[in-house]
Amino acid sequence: MQNVLVGEILINYLKRFLRIVPHVGML
């Protein structure tokens, strides 16, 4: 099941992106 792996990677990427662009959290 690679879905779990992909999910963790996406979450980590989103966390980094949110730190750079806080406005994304508002959307």
N, C-alpha and C positions, 0 to 999 in steps of 0.2 A: 504493500500500500504506500505509494509515493505521495498520496494526497496529504498525509500528515506532515511529511517533510516539506512539501511545497507550502503548506499552511504556515509552518513555523518560519520559513524563509520570508514569506510575504509579511507576516506580523513584524519580524525584525526590521524589514525594509521600511514598513509603514512607520514604525517607531522612530527610525532615524530621520525619515522625511518630515514627520510631524515636528521634530526638534528644530529642523531647519525652517519649515514653513508652518507656523502656528495657525495661520488662516485656514489651512486645510481642515483643521479640527472643527472650525465653525461651520463648514459645509456639511 
